[in-house]
C-alpha cells in the first residue's frame, strides 16, 4: 500500500543535513512495514534490529555506544555488511533500549554517513522518563499516523477519483453526482475500517467487515496491554478508565472533555497523568480551546478546556461495537454519536496533514469545531455529519473574528459562496 510518508523519507535520504531519524507513532500504524519497504526500494541492503524480539541486543549497547564499536558488531548480528550510505539501519521498538536511543547522538556527530532510522510505538512516553538521555538536536523526528482518507482510496484502487477530488477542491466546482455518491460511500467505509494498515489491506482484499473488526479488537487489546506494561502501576486503572470514557464523551452533544464523567467526583489532579500517557502514546490527541483568535494560537490556549479524539475512527467504531451497516446507512439510532464521530474523523485528517488544531467558543456558547492556521491565515472549520449545513455558530464566528474565509465540511458537494468554502467530508484530506 502506498504511504505518503515515503516522499518525506526520500527527501530525508537525499538531504545534505540528514540526521538519524526517529519515527514515532501509535502501535500498528505501519512503522516497521513502511521502513522495511523504504529500505528495500531505496538501499542496497537493510540491517534490521528489533529490541522486543531480540532482547539480548541491549547487551551490545551496554559497554560502548560509539559507531566505530557498534557497526562491526551489528554487521555480525545482521549477517551482512553495513555500508555507509548504501545500507539502511533500522532499530525497532527502540524504547526498550535507552542506550540505543542515546547512541544516535554519536552517529550524528561522528558517523553521519550511516543512514539510520529508529522506530518505537511508545517513544513519546519513553523519552519523557527522567532517566532517558535523549539526543536533543542530534536527530530528525517524524510521526506516522494511520492511513488518511486519500491513502484509503488509493488502497481501494480509486486513484483517478482522488485526482478528480483534488481538482474540484482547488477549483470549488462540484464533483459529478455519481462520483460524489461513490466518494461518500468510500468515506462511510473508511469510518468503519479506519486507517490501520492491516485493516485496510484486509478490507481491500475481502470487503469483510467482520474480519476487519476482529483485527481492530486485537489492536485495542494490544493498547490495553501497553497501558499495563509501560505505565506506572498506580496509573494503570486510571489510564484504562480515561480511555474507556473518551469514546463515551464523544457521544455527548458537548464533546468538551469532563473529568467528572470518568467517575463521580473525578478531578484533573486524579486523571491528568493518565490523559498525558494516552496522548504521548499516540492513542489519542487533545484539542484545546483558543481563548482568542490570534497568532500564534498556541499562546492563547485554555489549558482547562479541551476535547479528546482517538487516533483512528475504525478503532472508535470497534470500541463502541457499532455495526458496519449502521454506519453505511447512518441510522437514526446513531444520531447522538454521529457528531462526535465525524469531528473525530476530521481531526484525524487535519492532524495527518500537519495541522495543530484548536476549537473556539463564544461567551454565549457558539462553537466552532476547529480553527487551523492554513497558508498563513487563521481559518475556521465547521463540521456537519450530514447535508444540513445551517451553522449559526459559524455566522457568529465570522462576525466576531472576520476570517478571510471559512471551511464547511458536510455531505454536500464542493462550492464557494459568501466567504464559505463547502467541502464534502470525503475531501477533508485536501485541506
WOPEFEN-V224293 format. One record per residue. RES is the residue in one letter. SS is DSSP state (2 for helix, 1 for strand, 0 for the rest). BURIAL is 1 if it has 24 or more other ideal C-beta (glycine too) atoms within 12 Angstrom, else 0. D_FIRST is the distance of its C-alpha to the first C-alpha in whole Angstrom. Layout:
BEGIN
res=RES ss=SS burial=BURIAL d_first=D_FIRST
res=RES ss=SS burial=BURIAL d_first=D_FIRST
END
This chain:
BEGIN
res=X ss=0 burial=1 d_first=0
res=X ss=0 burial=1 d_first=4
res=X ss=0 burial=1 d_first=6
res=X ss=0 burial=1 d_first=10
res=X ss=2 burial=1 d_first=12
res=X ss=2 burial=1 d_first=11
res=X ss=2 burial=0 d_first=14
res=X ss=2 burial=0 d_first=16
res=X ss=2 burial=1 d_first=16
res=X ss=2 burial=0 d_first=17
res=X ss=2 burial=0 d_first=19
res=X ss=2 burial=1 d_first=20
res=X ss=2 burial=1 d_first=21
res=X ss=2 burial=0 d_first=23
res=X ss=0 burial=0 d_first=25
res=X ss=0 burial=0 d_first=29
res=X ss=0 burial=0 d_first=29
res=X ss=0 burial=1 d_first=26
res=X ss=0 burial=1 d_first=27
res=X ss=1 burial=1 d_first=25
res=X ss=1 burial=1 d_first=22
res=X ss=1 burial=1 d_first=22
res=X ss=1 burial=1 d_first=18
res=X ss=1 burial=1 d_first=19
res=X ss=0 burial=1 d_first=18
res=X ss=0 burial=1 d_first=18
res=X ss=0 burial=1 d_first=18
res=X ss=0 burial=1 d_first=14
res=X ss=0 burial=1 d_first=12
res=X ss=0 burial=1 d_first=10
res=X ss=2 burial=1 d_first=13
res=X ss=2 burial=1 d_first=13
res=X ss=2 burial=1 d_first=10
res=X ss=2 burial=1 d_first=9
res=X ss=2 burial=1 d_first=13
res=X ss=2 burial=1 d_first=13
res=X ss=2 burial=1 d_first=10
res=X ss=2 burial=1 d_first=12
res=X ss=2 burial=1 d_first=15
res=X ss=2 burial=0 d_first=14
res=X ss=2 burial=0 d_first=14
res=X ss=2 burial=1 d_first=16
res=X ss=0 burial=1 d_first=19
res=X ss=0 burial=0 d_first=21
res=X ss=1 burial=0 d_first=21
res=X ss=1 burial=1 d_first=20
res=X ss=1 burial=1 d_first=22
res=X ss=1 burial=1 d_first=21
res=X ss=1 burial=1 d_first=23
res=X ss=1 burial=1 d_first=23
res=X ss=0 burial=1 d_first=26
res=X ss=0 burial=1 d_first=25
res=X ss=0 burial=0 d_first=25
res=X ss=0 burial=0 d_first=28
res=X ss=0 burial=0 d_first=30
res=X ss=0 burial=0 d_first=33
res=X ss=2 burial=1 d_first=31
res=X ss=2 burial=1 d_first=32
res=X ss=2 burial=0 d_first=36
res=X ss=2 burial=1 d_first=34
res=X ss=2 burial=1 d_first=34
res=X ss=2 burial=0 d_first=38
res=X ss=2 burial=0 d_first=40
res=X ss=0 burial=0 d_first=39
res=X ss=0 burial=1 d_first=36
res=X ss=0 burial=0 d_first=36
res=X ss=2 burial=1 d_first=34
res=X ss=2 burial=0 d_first=37
res=X ss=2 burial=0 d_first=37
res=X ss=2 burial=1 d_first=34
res=X ss=2 burial=1 d_first=32
res=X ss=2 burial=0 d_first=34
res=X ss=2 burial=1 d_first=34
res=X ss=2 burial=1 d_first=30
res=X ss=2 burial=0 d_first=30
res=X ss=2 burial=0 d_first=32
res=X ss=2 burial=1 d_first=30
res=X ss=2 burial=1 d_first=27
res=X ss=0 burial=0 d_first=29
res=X ss=0 burial=0 d_first=28
res=X ss=0 burial=0 d_first=29
res=X ss=0 burial=1 d_first=28
res=X ss=0 burial=0 d_first=28
res=X ss=0 burial=0 d_first=29
res=X ss=0 burial=0 d_first=26
res=X ss=0 burial=0 d_first=24
res=X ss=1 burial=1 d_first=23
res=X ss=1 burial=1 d_first=21
res=X ss=1 burial=1 d_first=22
res=X ss=1 burial=1 d_first=20
res=X ss=1 burial=1 d_first=22
res=X ss=1 burial=1 d_first=20
res=X ss=0 burial=1 d_first=22
res=X ss=2 burial=1 d_first=25
res=X ss=2 burial=1 d_first=27
res=X ss=2 burial=1 d_first=28
res=X ss=0 burial=1 d_first=30
res=X ss=2 burial=1 d_first=32
res=X ss=2 burial=1 d_first=33
res=X ss=2 burial=1 d_first=30
res=X ss=2 burial=1 d_first=29
res=X ss=2 burial=1 d_first=32
res=X ss=2 burial=1 d_first=32
res=X ss=2 burial=1 d_first=30
res=X ss=2 burial=1 d_first=33
res=X ss=2 burial=1 d_first=34
res=X ss=2 burial=1 d_first=31
res=X ss=2 burial=1 d_first=31
res=X ss=2 burial=0 d_first=35
res=X ss=2 burial=0 d_first=36
res=X ss=0 burial=1 d_first=33
res=X ss=0 burial=1 d_first=30
res=X ss=0 burial=0 d_first=29
res=X ss=0 burial=1 d_first=27
res=X ss=1 burial=1 d_first=24
res=X ss=1 burial=1 d_first=23
res=X ss=1 burial=1 d_first=20
res=X ss=1 burial=1 d_first=21
res=X ss=1 burial=1 d_first=19
res=X ss=1 burial=1 d_first=21
res=X ss=0 burial=1 d_first=20
res=X ss=0 burial=1 d_first=24
res=X ss=2 burial=1 d_first=25
res=X ss=2 burial=1 d_first=26
res=X ss=2 burial=1 d_first=29
res=X ss=2 burial=1 d_first=29
res=X ss=0 burial=1 d_first=30
res=X ss=0 burial=0 d_first=33
res=X ss=0 burial=0 d_first=35
res=X ss=0 burial=0 d_first=38
res=X ss=0 burial=0 d_first=38
res=X ss=0 burial=0 d_first=35
res=X ss=0 burial=0 d_first=36
res=X ss=0 burial=1 d_first=33
res=X ss=0 burial=1 d_first=32
res=X ss=0 burial=0 d_first=33
res=X ss=0 burial=0 d_first=32
res=X ss=0 burial=1 d_first=31
res=X ss=1 burial=1 d_first=27
res=X ss=1 burial=1 d_first=25
res=X ss=1 burial=1 d_first=23
res=X ss=1 burial=1 d_first=19
res=X ss=1 burial=1 d_first=18
res=X ss=0 burial=1 d_first=14
res=X ss=0 burial=1 d_first=14
res=X ss=0 burial=1 d_first=12
res=X ss=0 burial=1 d_first=10
res=X ss=0 burial=1 d_first=12
res=X ss=2 burial=1 d_first=13
res=X ss=2 burial=1 d_first=12
res=X ss=2 burial=1 d_first=8
res=X ss=2 burial=1 d_first=9
res=X ss=2 burial=1 d_first=11
res=X ss=2 burial=1 d_first=8
res=X ss=2 burial=1 d_first=6
res=X ss=0 burial=1 d_first=10
res=X ss=0 burial=0 d_first=10
res=X ss=0 burial=1 d_first=13
res=X ss=2 burial=0 d_first=12
res=X ss=2 burial=0 d_first=16
res=X ss=2 burial=1 d_first=17
res=X ss=2 burial=1 d_first=15
res=X ss=2 burial=0 d_first=17
res=X ss=2 burial=1 d_first=20
res=X ss=2 burial=1 d_first=20
res=X ss=2 burial=1 d_first=20
res=X ss=2 burial=0 d_first=23
res=X ss=2 burial=1 d_first=25
res=X ss=2 burial=1 d_first=24
res=X ss=2 burial=0 d_first=26
res=X ss=2 burial=0 d_first=29
res=X ss=0 burial=0 d_first=29
res=X ss=0 burial=0 d_first=30
res=X ss=0 burial=1 d_first=29
res=X ss=0 burial=1 d_first=26
res=X ss=0 burial=0 d_first=27
res=X ss=2 burial=0 d_first=28
res=X ss=2 burial=0 d_first=26
res=X ss=2 burial=1 d_first=23
res=X ss=2 burial=1 d_first=24
res=X ss=2 burial=0 d_first=24
res=X ss=2 burial=1 d_first=21
res=X ss=2 burial=1 d_first=19
res=X ss=2 burial=1 d_first=22
res=X ss=2 burial=1 d_first=21
res=X ss=2 burial=1 d_first=17
res=X ss=2 burial=1 d_first=18
res=X ss=2 burial=1 d_first=20
res=X ss=2 burial=1 d_first=17
res=X ss=2 burial=1 d_first=15
res=X ss=2 burial=1 d_first=19
res=X ss=2 burial=1 d_first=19
res=X ss=2 burial=1 d_first=15
res=X ss=0 burial=1 d_first=15
res=X ss=0 burial=1 d_first=12
res=X ss=0 burial=1 d_first=12
res=X ss=2 burial=1 d_first=8
res=X ss=2 burial=1 d_first=10
res=X ss=2 burial=1 d_first=12
res=X ss=2 burial=1 d_first=9
res=X ss=2 burial=1 d_first=8
res=X ss=2 burial=1 d_first=12
res=X ss=2 burial=1 d_first=12
res=X ss=2 burial=1 d_first=10
res=X ss=2 burial=0 d_first=12
res=X ss=2 burial=0 d_first=15
res=X ss=0 burial=0 d_first=16
res=X ss=0 burial=0 d_first=18
res=X ss=2 burial=1 d_first=19
res=X ss=2 burial=0 d_first=21
res=X ss=2 burial=0 d_first=19
res=X ss=2 burial=1 d_first=17
res=X ss=2 burial=1 d_first=20
res=X ss=2 burial=0 d_first=21
res=X ss=2 burial=1 d_first=18
res=X ss=2 burial=1 d_first=18
res=X ss=2 burial=0 d_first=22
res=X ss=2 burial=0 d_first=21
res=X ss=2 burial=1 d_first=19
res=X ss=2 burial=1 d_first=22
res=X ss=2 burial=0 d_first=25
res=X ss=2 burial=1 d_first=23
res=X ss=2 burial=1 d_first=24
res=X ss=2 burial=1 d_first=27
res=X ss=2 burial=0 d_first=28
res=X ss=2 burial=1 d_first=27
res=X ss=2 burial=1 d_first=29
res=X ss=2 burial=0 d_first=32
res=X ss=2 burial=0 d_first=31
res=X ss=0 burial=1 d_first=30
res=X ss=0 burial=1 d_first=33
res=X ss=0 burial=0 d_first=37
res=X ss=0 burial=0 d_first=38
res=X ss=0 burial=0 d_first=40
res=X ss=0 burial=1 d_first=37
res=X ss=2 burial=0 d_first=35
res=X ss=2 burial=0 d_first=37
res=X ss=2 burial=1 d_first=37
res=X ss=2 burial=1 d_first=33
res=X ss=2 burial=1 d_first=32
res=X ss=2 burial=1 d_first=35
res=X ss=2 burial=1 d_first=33
res=X ss=2 burial=1 d_first=30
res=X ss=2 burial=1 d_first=31
res=X ss=2 burial=1 d_first=33
res=X ss=2 burial=1 d_first=30
res=X ss=2 burial=1 d_first=29
res=X ss=2 burial=1 d_first=33
res=X ss=2 burial=1 d_first=34
res=X ss=0 burial=1 d_first=31
res=X ss=0 burial=1 d_first=33
res=X ss=0 burial=0 d_first=36
res=X ss=0 burial=0 d_first=37
res=X ss=0 burial=0 d_first=37
res=X ss=0 burial=1 d_first=34
res=X ss=0 burial=1 d_first=36
res=X ss=0 burial=1 d_first=35
res=X ss=0 burial=1 d_first=39
res=X ss=2 burial=1 d_first=40
res=X ss=2 burial=0 d_first=42
res=X ss=2 burial=1 d_first=40
res=X ss=0 burial=1 d_first=38
res=X ss=0 burial=0 d_first=42
res=X ss=0 burial=0 d_first=45
res=X ss=0 burial=0 d_first=47
res=X ss=0 burial=0 d_first=43
res=X ss=0 burial=0 d_first=44
res=X ss=2 burial=0 d_first=41
res=X ss=2 burial=0 d_first=43
res=X ss=2 burial=0 d_first=42
res=X ss=2 burial=1 d_first=38
res=X ss=2 burial=1 d_first=37
res=X ss=2 burial=0 d_first=36
res=X ss=2 burial=1 d_first=34
res=X ss=2 burial=1 d_first=32
res=X ss=2 burial=1 d_first=32
res=X ss=2 burial=1 d_first=30
res=X ss=2 burial=1 d_first=28
res=X ss=2 burial=1 d_first=27
res=X ss=2 burial=1 d_first=27
res=X ss=2 burial=1 d_first=24
res=X ss=0 burial=1 d_first=22
res=X ss=0 burial=1 d_first=22
res=X ss=1 burial=1 d_first=24
res=X ss=1 burial=1 d_first=25
res=X ss=1 burial=1 d_first=29
res=X ss=1 burial=1 d_first=30
res=X ss=1 burial=1 d_first=34
res=X ss=1 burial=1 d_first=36
res=X ss=1 burial=1 d_first=37
res=X ss=0 burial=0 d_first=41
res=X ss=0 burial=0 d_first=41
res=X ss=0 burial=1 d_first=39
res=X ss=0 burial=0 d_first=40
res=X ss=0 burial=0 d_first=38
res=X ss=0 burial=0 d_first=36
res=X ss=2 burial=1 d_first=36
res=X ss=2 burial=0 d_first=35
res=X ss=2 burial=0 d_first=39
res=X ss=2 burial=0 d_first=40
res=X ss=1 burial=1 d_first=38
res=X ss=1 burial=0 d_first=40
res=X ss=1 burial=0 d_first=39
res=X ss=1 burial=0 d_first=40
res=X ss=1 burial=1 d_first=38
res=X ss=1 burial=1 d_first=34
res=X ss=1 burial=1 d_first=32
res=X ss=1 burial=1 d_first=29
res=X ss=1 burial=1 d_first=26
res=X ss=1 burial=1 d_first=23
res=X ss=0 burial=1 d_first=20
res=X ss=0 burial=1 d_first=18
res=X ss=2 burial=1 d_first=19
res=X ss=2 burial=1 d_first=18
res=X ss=2 burial=1 d_first=20
res=X ss=2 burial=1 d_first=23
res=X ss=2 burial=1 d_first=23
res=X ss=2 burial=1 d_first=23
res=X ss=2 burial=1 d_first=25
res=X ss=0 burial=1 d_first=28
res=X ss=0 burial=0 d_first=27
res=X ss=0 burial=1 d_first=27
res=X ss=0 burial=0 d_first=26
res=X ss=2 burial=1 d_first=23
res=X ss=2 burial=0 d_first=26
res=X ss=2 burial=0 d_first=28
res=X ss=2 burial=1 d_first=25
res=X ss=2 burial=0 d_first=24
res=X ss=0 burial=0 d_first=28
res=X ss=0 burial=1 d_first=28
res=X ss=0 burial=0 d_first=32
res=X ss=2 burial=0 d_first=35
res=X ss=2 burial=0 d_first=35
res=X ss=2 burial=1 d_first=32
res=X ss=2 burial=0 d_first=34
res=X ss=2 burial=0 d_first=34
res=X ss=2 burial=1 d_first=31
res=X ss=2 burial=1 d_first=29
res=X ss=2 burial=1 d_first=30
res=X ss=2 burial=1 d_first=29
res=X ss=2 burial=1 d_first=26
res=X ss=2 burial=1 d_first=25
res=X ss=2 burial=1 d_first=26
res=X ss=2 burial=1 d_first=24
res=X ss=2 burial=1 d_first=21
res=X ss=2 burial=1 d_first=22
res=X ss=2 burial=1 d_first=23
res=X ss=2 burial=1 d_first=19
res=X ss=2 burial=1 d_first=18
res=X ss=2 burial=1 d_first=21
res=X ss=2 burial=1 d_first=21
res=X ss=2 burial=1 d_first=17
res=X ss=0 burial=1 d_first=18
res=X ss=0 burial=0 d_first=21
res=X ss=0 burial=1 d_first=24
res=X ss=0 burial=1 d_first=27
res=X ss=0 burial=1 d_first=28
res=X ss=1 burial=1 d_first=31
res=X ss=1 burial=1 d_first=33
res=X ss=1 burial=1 d_first=37
res=X ss=1 burial=1 d_first=40
res=X ss=0 burial=1 d_first=43
res=X ss=0 burial=0 d_first=47
res=X ss=0 burial=0 d_first=47
res=X ss=0 burial=0 d_first=43
res=X ss=0 burial=0 d_first=41
res=X ss=1 burial=1 d_first=38
res=X ss=1 burial=1 d_first=35
res=X ss=1 burial=1 d_first=32
res=X ss=1 burial=1 d_first=30
res=X ss=1 burial=1 d_first=31
res=X ss=1 burial=1 d_first=29
res=X ss=1 burial=1 d_first=30
res=X ss=1 burial=1 d_first=28
res=X ss=0 burial=0 d_first=30
res=X ss=0 burial=0 d_first=33
res=X ss=1 burial=0 d_first=34
res=X ss=1 burial=1 d_first=34
res=X ss=1 burial=1 d_first=32
res=X ss=1 burial=1 d_first=33
res=X ss=1 burial=1 d_first=30
res=X ss=1 burial=1 d_first=31
res=X ss=1 burial=1 d_first=29
res=X ss=0 burial=1 d_first=30
res=X ss=0 burial=1 d_first=29
res=X ss=0 burial=0 d_first=30
res=X ss=0 burial=0 d_first=32
res=X ss=0 burial=0 d_first=35
res=X ss=0 burial=1 d_first=35
res=X ss=0 burial=0 d_first=38
res=X ss=0 burial=1 d_first=38
res=X ss=2 burial=0 d_first=41
res=X ss=2 burial=1 d_first=40
res=X ss=2 burial=1 d_first=38
res=X ss=2 burial=0 d_first=41
res=X ss=2 burial=0 d_first=43
res=X ss=2 burial=1 d_first=40
res=X ss=2 burial=1 d_first=41
res=X ss=2 burial=0 d_first=45
res=X ss=2 burial=0 d_first=45
res=X ss=2 burial=1 d_first=42
res=X ss=0 burial=0 d_first=42
res=X ss=0 burial=1 d_first=38
res=X ss=0 burial=0 d_first=37
res=X ss=0 burial=1 d_first=35
res=X ss=1 burial=1 d_first=34
res=X ss=1 burial=1 d_first=30
res=X ss=1 burial=1 d_first=30
res=X ss=1 burial=1 d_first=27
res=X ss=1 burial=1 d_first=28
res=X ss=0 burial=1 d_first=27
res=X ss=0 burial=1 d_first=29
res=X ss=0 burial=1 d_first=28
res=X ss=0 burial=1 d_first=28
res=X ss=1 burial=1 d_first=32
res=X ss=1 burial=0 d_first=34
res=X ss=1 burial=0 d_first=37
res=X ss=0 burial=0 d_first=40
res=X ss=0 burial=0 d_first=38
res=X ss=1 burial=1 d_first=35
res=X ss=1 burial=1 d_first=31
res=X ss=1 burial=1 d_first=30
res=X ss=1 burial=1 d_first=26
res=X ss=1 burial=1 d_first=25
res=X ss=2 burial=1 d_first=23
res=X ss=2 burial=1 d_first=19
res=X ss=2 burial=1 d_first=20
res=X ss=2 burial=1 d_first=20
res=X ss=2 burial=1 d_first=17
res=X ss=2 burial=1 d_first=20
res=X ss=0 burial=1 d_first=22
END
